[in-house]
Amino acid sequence: MKTNTIRNLIYKDFRISLHPSVFIFLILAPAMLFIPDYPRPIGFFYLLIGVMNMFTLDLQYKDREFCALLPARKRDCVKARILSVSIIELCVMLVSVPFAFIAHRAVSASGAAGHAGMHINATLYAIVLIGYGIFNLILIPGGYRKHFRVFARGFIGMAVFMLLTIGLENLVCRINNGTFFLNGVSTSEILLQLPFVAGAAVFYVLMNILTYQISVHEFEKADI
């Protein structure tokens, strides 16, 4: 019964709260991988605007009040929203994977790569996962506070994502002048990057769990 409740709440999120801009940014992220020597995490950054817009639609449609009237626990509503956001974030990353292979070959063949920025590899996805986890922690609890706090939190979260991911990208590029294995693209180097991706995935899950706990506390305290 609980599983059906969560599933129905996620369905509600995608039917009512999902902003159309999410679909635009879903295409934009893979497309920006083809830009030579461009900060790689930026393509994934724009999706955060779509996620923030989900919460602004909640305010417009009084989603919190609606959830409070449903035969569902507040904690289930929060869990469903975090799962909805996670599905969107992971979806844009998965969609971009085949384009990452094509972009790497296309940019390398053009001879335009190698002047700045990191290569397109597994490390990029680890960095994005870390950024998404922290963004969720900053933004989502604001949507369940008594006084709706999403706009300021959203802009702060996006700024932190930008500074963190680009900072990590620059760090990877500076170690051994960019020859460090985290910036590599060979099969052996990609395999060495996978534990870093696994660690980032664990970090992402932990951040979402912490986000859930804080959001539930805020929603219960709001007494809507």
C-alpha positions as CSV (number, residue, x, y, z in Angstrom):
1,M,0.0,0.0,0.0
2,K,2.8,2.4,0.9
3,T,4.6,1.6,-2.4
4,N,1.4,2.5,-4.3
5,T,1.1,5.7,-2.4
6,I,4.7,6.8,-3.3
7,R,4.1,5.8,-6.9
8,N,0.9,7.8,-7.1
9,L,2.6,10.8,-5.5
10,I,5.4,10.6,-8.0
11,Y,2.8,10.4,-10.8
12,K,1.2,13.5,-9.3
13,D,4.5,15.3,-9.4
14,F,5.1,14.5,-13.1
15,R,1.6,15.4,-14.1
16,I,1.1,18.6,-12.1
17,S,4.5,20.0,-10.8
18,L,6.8,19.1,-13.7
19,H,7.7,22.3,-15.5
20,P,8.0,22.2,-19.3
21,S,11.5,23.7,-19.1
22,V,12.8,20.4,-17.8
23,F,12.4,18.9,-21.2
24,I,14.3,21.7,-22.8
25,F,17.2,21.3,-20.4
26,L,17.1,17.5,-20.9
27,I,18.1,18.2,-24.5
28,L,20.4,21.1,-23.7
29,A,22.8,19.1,-21.4
30,P,23.8,16.6,-24.1
31,A,24.0,19.3,-26.7
32,M,26.5,21.4,-24.7
33,L,28.9,18.5,-24.6
34,F,29.7,19.2,-28.2
35,I,31.1,22.7,-27.4
36,P,34.9,22.4,-27.4
37,D,36.8,23.6,-24.3
38,Y,33.7,24.6,-22.4
39,P,33.1,24.0,-18.7
40,R,31.6,20.5,-18.8
41,P,29.2,20.7,-15.8
42,I,27.4,23.8,-17.2
43,G,25.2,21.7,-19.5
44,F,23.9,19.9,-16.4
45,F,23.5,23.2,-14.5
46,Y,20.5,24.4,-16.4
47,L,18.4,21.5,-15.3
48,L,18.5,23.0,-11.8
49,I,16.3,25.9,-13.1
50,G,13.7,23.3,-14.1
51,V,13.8,21.7,-10.7
52,M,13.4,25.0,-9.0
53,N,10.4,25.8,-11.2
54,M,8.7,22.6,-10.0
55,F,8.6,24.2,-6.5
56,T,7.4,27.5,-7.8
57,L,4.5,25.7,-9.5
58,D,3.8,24.1,-6.1
59,L,3.2,27.5,-4.7
60,Q,0.9,28.5,-7.6
61,Y,-1.1,25.3,-7.4
62,K,-1.0,25.1,-3.6
63,D,0.5,21.7,-3.8
64,R,1.6,21.6,-0.1
65,E,-2.0,22.2,1.0
66,F,-3.2,19.6,-1.5
67,C,-0.7,17.1,-0.1
68,A,-1.8,17.8,3.4
69,L,-5.4,16.9,2.5
70,L,-4.4,13.6,0.8
71,P,-4.7,10.3,2.7
72,A,-0.9,10.1,2.7
73,R,1.7,10.9,5.3
74,K,3.6,14.1,4.9
75,R,6.8,12.1,5.0
76,D,5.6,10.1,2.0
77,C,4.9,13.4,0.1
78,V,8.4,14.5,0.8
79,K,9.9,11.2,-0.2
80,A,8.0,11.1,-3.5
81,R,9.2,14.6,-4.3
82,I,12.8,13.8,-3.6
83,L,12.5,10.6,-5.7
84,S,10.9,12.7,-8.5
85,V,13.7,15.2,-8.5
86,S,16.3,12.3,-8.4
87,I,14.6,10.7,-11.4
88,I,14.9,13.9,-13.4
89,E,18.5,14.5,-12.4
90,L,19.6,10.9,-13.1
91,C,17.6,10.8,-16.4
92,V,19.5,13.8,-17.8
93,M,22.7,12.1,-16.9
94,L,21.7,8.8,-18.5
95,V,20.4,10.5,-21.6
96,S,23.7,12.4,-22.0
97,V,25.9,9.2,-21.8
98,P,25.7,8.1,-25.5
99,F,26.1,11.7,-26.6
100,A,29.2,12.0,-24.4
101,F,30.9,9.2,-26.5
102,I,29.9,10.9,-29.7
103,A,30.9,14.4,-28.5
104,H,34.3,13.1,-27.4
105,R,35.0,11.6,-30.8
106,A,33.6,14.6,-32.7
107,V,35.5,17.2,-30.7
108,S,38.8,15.2,-30.8
109,A,38.5,14.7,-34.5
110,S,38.0,18.4,-35.1
111,G,41.2,19.2,-33.2
112,A,39.5,21.8,-31.2
113,A,39.9,20.1,-27.8
114,G,42.7,20.2,-25.3
115,H,43.1,23.9,-24.7
116,A,41.0,24.2,-21.6
117,G,38.5,22.3,-19.5
118,M,38.4,18.6,-18.6
119,H,37.8,15.7,-21.0
120,I,34.4,14.1,-21.3
121,N,34.7,11.0,-19.0
122,A,33.3,9.3,-16.0
123,T,34.8,11.9,-13.6
124,L,32.5,14.5,-15.1
125,Y,29.4,12.5,-14.0
126,A,30.9,12.0,-10.5
127,I,31.3,15.7,-10.2
128,V,27.8,16.4,-11.4
129,L,26.4,13.9,-8.9
130,I,28.1,15.6,-6.1
131,G,26.8,19.0,-7.3
132,Y,23.2,17.7,-7.6
133,G,23.3,16.1,-4.1
134,I,24.3,19.4,-2.5
135,F,21.8,21.4,-4.6
136,N,19.0,19.1,-3.4
137,L,20.1,19.6,0.2
138,I,19.9,23.4,-0.2
139,L,16.8,23.7,-2.2
140,I,14.2,21.0,-1.3
141,P,13.8,21.7,2.4
142,G,12.8,25.3,1.5
143,G,9.7,24.0,-0.3
144,Y,8.4,22.6,2.9
145,R,9.0,25.4,5.4
146,K,6.1,27.3,6.8
147,H,7.2,30.4,4.9
148,F,8.0,29.1,1.4
149,R,11.7,29.6,0.8
150,V,12.6,28.4,-2.6
151,F,13.7,31.3,-4.7
152,A,16.6,32.4,-2.5
153,R,17.6,28.8,-1.8
154,G,17.4,27.9,-5.5
155,F,19.7,30.7,-6.5
156,I,22.1,29.9,-3.6
157,G,22.0,26.2,-4.6
158,M,22.7,27.0,-8.3
159,A,25.6,29.3,-7.3
160,V,27.1,26.5,-5.0
161,F,26.6,23.9,-7.8
162,M,28.4,26.2,-10.3
163,L,31.3,27.1,-8.0
164,L,31.7,23.5,-6.7
165,T,31.6,21.7,-10.0
166,I,33.8,24.1,-11.9
167,G,36.2,24.2,-9.0
168,L,36.4,20.4,-9.0
169,E,36.8,20.4,-12.8
170,N,39.7,22.9,-12.6
171,L,41.3,20.8,-9.8
172,V,41.2,17.7,-12.1
173,C,42.7,19.7,-15.0
174,R,45.5,21.2,-12.9
175,I,46.8,17.9,-11.3
176,N,49.9,16.9,-13.4
177,N,48.9,19.5,-16.0
178,G,45.7,17.5,-16.9
179,T,47.4,14.2,-17.3
180,F,46.0,12.8,-14.0
181,F,43.9,9.6,-14.5
182,L,40.8,11.4,-13.4
183,N,41.0,13.5,-16.6
184,G,41.8,10.5,-18.8
185,V,39.7,9.0,-21.6
186,S,41.4,5.6,-22.2
187,T,39.7,2.4,-21.1
188,S,42.1,1.8,-18.3
189,E,41.7,5.4,-17.0
190,I,37.9,5.2,-17.2
191,L,38.0,2.0,-15.1
192,L,40.1,3.7,-12.5
193,Q,37.5,6.5,-12.4
194,L,34.6,4.2,-11.6
195,P,35.4,4.0,-7.8
196,F,35.2,7.8,-7.8
197,V,31.8,7.6,-9.5
198,A,30.6,5.0,-7.0
199,G,31.8,7.3,-4.1
200,A,29.9,10.2,-5.7
201,A,26.8,8.0,-6.0
202,V,27.0,7.1,-2.3
203,F,27.4,10.8,-1.5
204,Y,24.4,11.7,-3.6
205,V,22.2,9.1,-1.8
206,L,23.4,10.3,1.6
207,M,22.6,13.9,0.7
208,N,19.1,12.9,-0.4
209,I,18.6,11.0,2.8
210,L,19.7,14.1,4.8
211,T,17.4,16.3,2.6
212,Y,14.5,14.0,3.3
213,Q,15.0,14.1,7.1
214,I,15.3,17.9,7.1
215,S,12.3,18.4,4.7
216,V,10.1,16.1,6.8
217,H,11.0,18.1,9.9
218,E,10.2,21.3,8.2
219,F,6.9,20.0,6.7
220,E,5.7,18.6,10.1
221,K,6.7,21.9,11.8
222,A,4.8,24.0,9.2
223,D,1.5,22.5,10.4
224,I,-0.2,23.1,7.0
